[in-house]
Amino acid sequence: MAPQELQQLAAEAEIRRVLAQYCRALDRMDKNAAYGVWHSDGSALYHDIFEGSGHGFVDWVWQAHAAMERHSHQIAQSWIAVDGDSARSESYVTVCLWTLPDADGRQQEIVGRGRYLDRWACRKGRWAIEHREHVLDMQTIHPLGAEAGQASVKGYVSAVSSRDSSDPSFNYC
């Protein structure tokens, strides 16, 4: 394999790692890791939700996620085109949010499916986002039943996830 092909594969792998870091950072509420997804001068456009700096988006989403009991972000397939020290990508994303119970104990699950259209730059050996545009393709909202927060499923009790460093994933990553 030619050195240029190896560099391109390495860049694609690093971009995929940063995309995964974004999801993990949001779900574990690791603000520094979330800031690290963007270059310090990076920008974000989440239509009808937020427009501003990447770090400003992280600050905004921290407040929005504080109103949630749980959330889970997943990146599916990503198309990545690398051109030297810049790249573009389109990544399919799903986010599931559980609201906190209201005064009557009711909760909702909000599921959004969309795409991240990212422009990347490698600066001083570090790939990060210069600009992200989030395109929401569809969203559904469902009421949750009273059993939603239970950790037991047919006799199996799973480790309870948490939105901080007490989550079991910190023992592995």
Secondary structure, DSSP 4 states (H G I P E B T S, - for coil): --HHHHHHHHHHHHHHHHHHHHHHHHHTT-HHHHHTTEEEEEEEEETTTEEEEHHHHHHHHHHHHHTEEEEEEEEEEEEEEEETTEEEEEEEEEEEEEEPP-TTS-EEEEEEEEEEEEEEEEETTEEEEEEEEEEEEEEEEEEEPTTTT--EETTEEPPPP-SSTTSGGGGT-
